[in-house]
């Protein structure tokens, strides 16, 4: 099972600069290594609450692996990203034949997975708010390889955000999926 070693992010979210840093130990311990640590973070999340969590990207890798091995994305993954503690709940929606659209020329079979974010410890800072629900379309781009996210759509408090896999390179394959 994928396990993160560390997580770092420097971003501007809702007009505020954010600097996150976490060290995920093999025993399940998660250590805040943000420089400087976020104010008030030590009292907001306890060590017991964040033990055994992963970062958001690792949660997606875990689901990709499960989808490839078991054919289902139904899974709940506990996530801690230094600003929030939540579950990412993945569920199967349907198999769908994707067609090329105005943004991407990928067409082929896909598995649609729904994602719901379930806060475990509510963060009162609404500037930290992110998506609550979304969908990802996974497809197998190379026969015998793992499923890859080719399209995604997330509902945020202010808009619907869509993303498309632009290109894929590796194992002798060079796919350009974005329409120009």
ABEGO torsion letter per residue (X at the ends): XBBBABBBBBBBBGGBBBBBBBBBBAAGBBBBABOBBBBGAAAABBAAAABGBBBAAAAAAAAAAAAAAAGBABBBBBBBAGABBBBBBBBBABBBBBBBBAABABBEBBBBBBBBBBBABBBABAAABBBABBBBBBBBABBGBBBBBABBBBBBAABBBBBBBABBBEGGBBBBABBX
